[in-house]
Each structure stands twice: as structure tokens, then as C-alpha cells.
């Protein structure tokens, strides 16, 4: 059977893309080597304790309900219901103090003021200054194909807001935080959200990430029923628009005929033809080095794909617990609201932790533990049997432990116990409440999701020029490949990883434009928006 297009992979970006293409009347097929669609949107039932659900990869989804594809694809109607607790994040210090991020900015300012009046004022000032920049520049840029950097600078330099953004962007996140905030705990907390999650804190060009974070209206959210709820809703959007999904199917090669892509060859030899396009949701090495006969990829493209770099600090280590009761933190005696916090950060005291964390990652050794996690069942009791709970903690740890990722197979259980010990220091009932536990290393992540090479859940660093118009690399930064009909849609593309869905959303705009199909949902291109500022 022939299709208008074939999509390789069924991660959330690929499913978003496929749903939009189906709405436009195109007949598409997506294929995936895994038995379940959704990529990292995984919720599994504990095989030893039925009824306990664990989100083993993706959990904190930032402002999903505010993203355009969530609305356009009617995902709430299809079962993807989100919870956004008022107390979004709490960093718990050893002395029992808490630094809190609330949905209400005024409450967040009050918490900051308990640490530093100057920093509380800085928080509000930068939040107010960057709200219009998010609305008029950074938001439209993230939801559209990227603009060539020279043209972007030319447009931004014409307005005061654009010049302000360019000025702040020249700094690194570390430089920005140290310049604008004085309290070491606040500095550490702000860099945690930036430097340990997305961008190297020393990397210049990303100073704007901190004020953009402060100005963002959306907060961390969780999907009711587990992260799989979003995957199921996206699958429903795909199938209801006529799209087909084939699982447990491994692609062997992207076929090329007469100088353009023509379909995908499966492992068993079957050729599935695509009349117009093939889209890869995989990383650049998989797409350009593994799925093409080398004679069909120019050496320059092969070299650039081979040079694509992954994040040193992105790999996650996770400890997952089934509990008889929810963690009760000592700090809740003075701060009872802590029991209602979605995300809890433990082990981070101040900004001085970061150089040590980076040093250990570079050396392949384990740093002093800084971890963060949640107890999903506090907000969604359906994820465990009545009266019981599931909880997890994540930590950034090196992929190549002592120089070799295979060392994790021998050492991961021991490290999981050390994380539980630290957790128990903050919440003394944790260890006695454990009914079952398991751990997952960065190597386990790569084994499950080869797309996340080296355990990089963001699928590519923002260093090495891998940003904006040049992400994943120069020539491939507009979601188009080197051959007619070849496209990209994964997290290796602009604007990058995490559950934003924007690489898939933006890729859909490019593909439909190339097919001369105009859809009502399409936003105005970012270049046109910026040219009117």
C-alpha cells in the first residue's frame, strides 16, 4: 500500500505532525520499533505490585495546555487532562527552609523575599521586562520554522525589545544569575532549572533563558493517569484523522529513486512507498548514517551528522518507589504547604554545587547528589491502589560511568539505595514505607530509546552551533533534508527537546507549505511577526 508520507518514529513530535497531516487530508503511516506509541510518554504498571503506575521517563510537562497543538488537536477531549498544582516547585534546604515557586507570582516573590529582598525585586523586575519579549519574540520564534541568524539579528536590532533581548543573550546563564541575583540559594535554584535541564550554564548566548523562565506563564504540569495519557490522546488524534500506526516494526533503509526519497524498507525487506515525503523523528546519526546507503548522502552531510553532539549533563538516573504512604518531609512542620508541592528539589544548597557537578560529569564519576522528583499519587490517586502511593527522584549522572556506560549495570542498584538514604534524611518515613523499588540509568534510557543517544533526553546539545536555524546542523535546520521529500521532526530540531511538541508542530508547517496546503491553524511565520515589531 502506498501513502502520501511515512513518518519514522512515534514520539510525541511525530504523532503531533501526523495528526496535523491527517487533518489536511494526507494519507500517512508512522512506524516504530517499540510496541507502544508515544516515545518517552511512558507509564508502566509495576509487574510485582499490580495497580502501582510508574512514569519511567517523562513526567513534568511544562505548560502543555498552553501550547497550540494541545488546543488544535482537541487533546483534552481525547483524554489528556492536566493537573497544575498551585505550589509548583519547592527547593528544600537542609536547615528546613524552602524556596517556593507558585502559580501566583506574588506568592513566589514572598518566598524569594525570605532569602533576599533584592532578589525578590529582581524577580519581579525581570518577569515584567520579559513578558512582552516572550509574547512578541520568543514565543512566535519557538512556534515557527527558525530564521537565518543574520536575518534574525537584523530584525531584532530594529526595535528596543529586540536589542534588549540580544544584549541579555550575550551572557551565559551563570553570568546572568550572578549579575542579577545575590543570594547563593536563589542563584543555585535558578541555574538548576536552566543549567541542569537544558543549557550548559557556562554557554554564552543563553543568558535570556533565565528571565524567559521567570516570565513564562506556564508551569510544570502532570497528566492525569500518567504521561501515557498524552500519548493515547495523540494516537486517537492520529487515527481519527485517518493516519495509520505500525508498531514492532523496524526500518532498515530510506529508499531513494530518481534523486528523491520514495519510501522506507523494513527489516524484513518490505518496501512501503511514499508518494510525497518521508519524515524522520530520529537523531541525525540514525537518519543520515544508519538509514541511508552512504552513496545517497553527500560527504558534507555525513560529516555534520557524525559531529552532532549530545548533552553532557542531560542523562537521567531515576529511582522509582511504590509506597504505603506518601513522603512526609521534616520541613513541612514549619511549611505545611510542602505536602502540596508538585516538584521537590533535594540536595541543592547553593550555586557552589554546579562546578562540582560539571567536574564529575566530565570525569565520569558520581557527584554529590542533587535530585528532584514528585509523588504523583498525591494529586492523582488513580496511579496507585487506594491509600498507597508512587514516587520518584531523578538525578543527573554521567552516561560513561568511570569511562564506560556498562558500569551502570553493576552499580545502579547501589546508587539507588544512596538516593533513598538521602531522601529519607529529608522525609524520614520514606524507607519504612517502601513496598517495592527499581532504578533506571542513562544506559537503560538509551537501550529503550536509541534516539536518546548517550542517554540524552533532549536529543542534542545546544553547543557546537546546534541551535535555531542550524539545529541539528547547518543545512538541516529548517526541517528539510538533503533530498527532495526528506524531512525531520524530532527533538534534534528547533527548538529542541522536552515535551513541547514544537519540532513536530513546526515541521508540519513546513511540509504542508511545500505541499501547497494552507491550514487555518498555521501561525504567521516568525519572520513576518518580527518584521512588524
Protein Blocks (a to p, Z undefined) as FASTA:
>chain_A
ZZfbdcedjdfklmmmmmmmmmnopacddddfbfbehijmccdddfklghiacdfkbmcd
ghklmpmklmmnommlnopacdddfblbacddfkopacdddfblklmmmmmmmmomklmm
mmmmmmmmmmmmmmmmmmmmmmcccddfklmmmmmmmpmklmmmmmmmmpcfklmmmmmp
mblklmmmmmmmmmmmmpccklghilmmmmmmmmpmbdcdddehijklmmmmmmmmmmmn
opacdehiacfbdcdeehiafbdcdfkopacddfkbccdfbdfklmmmmmpcfklpcfkl
mmmmmmpccdfklpccddddddfbdcddfklmmmmmlmmpfbdcehiablmlmmmmmmmm
mnopacddddddddfklmmmmlpcehiacddddddddfbgghiaklmmmmmmmmmmmmmm
mmmmmmmmlmmmpmbdcdddfklmmmmmmmlgghiangpafehhighjllfbghilnopa
fbehiacfbfkbcebecjehlmmmmmmmmmmmmnopacfklccdfklmmmmZZ
